[in-house]
Amino acid sequence: MDQREAETRALDAARTLFYARGVQAVGMDDIRAASGVSLKRLYRTFPSKEALVTAYLERRDLDWTAALRDYVATRDDPVPAVFDWLGEWFASPDFRGCAFINAFGELGATSPPVAAAARAHKDRLRRYLRTLVAGEALADQLLLLIDGATVSAAMNDDPSAASTARRAAEALLR
């Protein structure tokens, strides 16, 4: 197994395990077992769990943002489409809330790299929203609706939070 394959396997395992169980509940040995990457190679690839968590968040940011953009690009009305996409995500059987909010809640106070990765995702999402609407304040309000709907959907196991947030977004757009 070369370095690239080891990294890919470890990040795939991290994506599944960290999102499903939480960052602190998953040890490097769990990643080793799920990825098939030896512990020695795993630590050569990611010198610490913090480095693995940060890489996982950076990769998830790219994947999540690309999926959202791709969905919205196929719709006529972009802002409602954001919330429609969220509704589909919230209804998926493996939905566990926002990986970035979750990781920040677990490690943000003690891990500057994890906090920075979580903030970078929110900043990227904010910048994207600013391409969809006129005005920074409106984009910031939409981001709050997205974050609130995501937390509500996860805590209440209720995907309808997306449609509630969509209606609020439509009211802001009027």
C-alpha positions as CSV (number, residue, x, y, z in Angstrom):
1,M,0.0,0.0,0.0
2,D,1.5,3.3,-1.0
3,Q,1.2,6.6,0.9
4,R,-1.7,8.0,-1.1
5,E,-3.7,4.8,-0.7
6,A,-3.0,4.8,3.1
7,E,-4.1,8.4,3.4
8,T,-7.3,7.7,1.4
9,R,-8.2,4.7,3.4
10,A,-7.6,6.4,6.7
11,L,-9.6,9.5,5.7
12,D,-12.5,7.2,4.4
13,A,-12.5,5.4,7.7
14,A,-12.3,8.7,9.6
15,R,-15.2,10.1,7.6
16,T,-17.4,7.2,8.5
17,L,-16.4,6.7,12.1
18,F,-15.9,10.3,13.3
19,Y,-19.3,11.4,11.8
20,A,-21.2,8.4,13.1
21,R,-19.7,8.2,16.6
22,G,-18.0,11.5,17.3
23,V,-14.3,12.4,17.2
24,Q,-13.5,11.7,20.8
25,A,-15.2,8.3,20.8
26,V,-13.0,7.0,18.0
27,G,-9.4,6.0,18.6
28,M,-6.6,5.6,16.2
29,D,-6.9,1.9,16.6
30,D,-10.5,2.1,15.4
31,I,-9.2,3.9,12.3
32,R,-6.5,1.3,11.8
33,A,-9.1,-1.5,12.0
34,A,-11.6,0.1,9.7
35,S,-9.0,1.3,7.1
36,G,-6.6,-1.7,7.1
37,V,-3.7,0.7,7.4
38,S,-1.1,-0.3,10.0
39,L,-0.8,1.9,13.1
40,K,2.8,2.6,12.1
41,R,1.8,3.8,8.6
42,L,-1.2,5.6,10.1
43,Y,1.0,7.7,12.4
44,R,3.5,8.3,9.6
45,T,0.7,9.6,7.5
46,F,-1.0,11.6,10.3
47,P,1.4,12.2,13.1
48,S,-1.4,12.8,15.6
49,K,-5.1,12.2,15.9
50,E,-5.5,16.0,15.8
51,A,-3.8,16.0,12.3
52,L,-6.2,13.2,11.2
53,V,-9.3,15.1,12.5
54,T,-8.1,18.3,10.8
55,A,-7.5,16.5,7.5
56,Y,-10.9,14.8,7.8
57,L,-12.6,18.1,8.3
58,E,-10.8,19.7,5.3
59,R,-11.8,16.8,3.1
60,R,-15.4,16.9,4.3
61,D,-15.5,20.6,3.6
62,L,-14.5,20.1,0.0
63,D,-16.9,17.2,-0.5
64,W,-19.9,18.8,1.3
65,T,-19.5,22.2,-0.4
66,A,-19.1,20.6,-3.8
67,A,-22.3,18.5,-3.3
68,L,-24.3,21.6,-2.3
69,R,-23.0,23.7,-5.2
70,D,-23.7,20.9,-7.7
71,Y,-27.2,20.6,-6.5
72,V,-27.9,24.3,-6.4
73,A,-26.4,24.7,-9.9
74,T,-29.2,22.5,-11.3
75,R,-32.0,24.5,-9.9
76,D,-33.6,27.8,-11.0
77,D,-33.9,29.5,-7.7
78,P,-30.7,29.0,-5.7
79,V,-31.6,30.1,-2.2
80,P,-34.6,27.8,-1.8
81,A,-32.5,25.1,-3.5
82,V,-30.0,25.3,-0.7
83,F,-32.7,24.4,1.8
84,D,-34.1,21.7,-0.4
85,W,-30.7,20.1,-0.5
86,L,-30.4,20.4,3.3
87,G,-33.8,18.6,3.5
88,E,-32.6,15.7,1.5
89,W,-29.4,15.6,3.6
90,F,-31.3,15.7,6.9
91,A,-33.6,12.9,5.7
92,S,-30.6,10.6,4.9
93,P,-30.3,7.6,7.3
94,D,-26.7,8.5,8.3
95,F,-27.4,12.2,9.1
96,R,-25.8,13.2,12.4
97,G,-25.8,17.0,12.1
98,C,-23.0,19.3,11.0
99,A,-19.6,17.6,11.3
100,F,-18.0,21.0,11.8
101,I,-20.2,22.1,14.6
102,N,-19.9,18.6,16.2
103,A,-16.1,18.6,16.0
104,F,-15.9,22.2,17.2
105,G,-18.1,21.2,20.2
106,E,-15.9,18.3,21.0
107,L,-12.4,19.8,20.4
108,G,-12.7,23.5,19.5
109,A,-11.7,24.7,22.9
110,T,-8.6,22.6,23.1
111,S,-7.5,22.2,19.5
112,P,-6.7,25.3,17.5
113,P,-6.3,23.4,14.2
114,V,-9.7,21.7,14.6
115,A,-11.3,25.0,15.5
116,A,-9.7,26.6,12.5
117,A,-10.9,23.9,10.1
118,A,-14.5,24.2,11.4
119,R,-14.4,28.0,11.1
120,A,-12.9,27.7,7.6
121,H,-15.9,25.6,6.5
122,K,-18.3,28.2,7.8
123,D,-16.4,31.0,6.1
124,R,-16.4,29.1,2.8
125,L,-20.2,28.5,3.1
126,R,-20.7,32.2,4.0
127,R,-18.7,33.2,0.9
128,Y,-20.8,30.9,-1.2
129,L,-24.0,32.3,0.1
130,R,-22.8,35.8,-0.7
131,T,-22.6,34.7,-4.4
132,L,-26.3,33.8,-4.2
133,V,-27.7,36.9,-2.6
134,A,-27.2,40.7,-2.6
135,G,-25.7,41.8,0.7
136,E,-23.4,40.3,3.3
137,A,-26.0,40.7,6.0
138,L,-28.5,38.6,4.1
139,A,-25.9,35.9,3.5
140,D,-25.0,35.9,7.2
141,Q,-28.7,35.5,8.1
142,L,-29.0,32.6,5.7
143,L,-26.0,30.9,7.3
144,L,-27.7,31.2,10.7
145,L,-30.8,29.6,9.3
146,I,-28.7,26.8,7.8
147,D,-26.8,26.2,11.1
148,G,-30.0,26.4,13.2
149,A,-31.9,24.0,10.9
150,T,-29.0,21.6,10.9
151,V,-28.7,21.5,14.7
152,S,-32.5,21.3,15.1
153,A,-32.8,18.5,12.5
154,A,-30.1,16.5,14.3
155,M,-31.3,17.0,17.8
156,N,-34.9,16.4,17.1
157,D,-34.4,13.8,14.4
158,D,-36.7,16.0,12.2
159,P,-35.8,16.7,8.6
160,S,-38.7,19.2,8.4
161,A,-36.3,21.8,10.0
162,A,-35.1,22.4,6.4
163,S,-38.5,23.4,5.1
164,T,-39.1,25.6,8.1
165,A,-35.8,27.4,7.5
166,R,-36.6,27.6,3.8
167,R,-39.8,29.5,4.6
168,A,-37.8,31.8,6.8
169,A,-35.3,32.4,4.1
170,E,-38.0,33.1,1.6
171,A,-39.4,35.7,4.0
172,L,-36.0,37.4,4.2
173,L,-35.7,37.5,0.4
174,R,-39.0,39.4,0.1
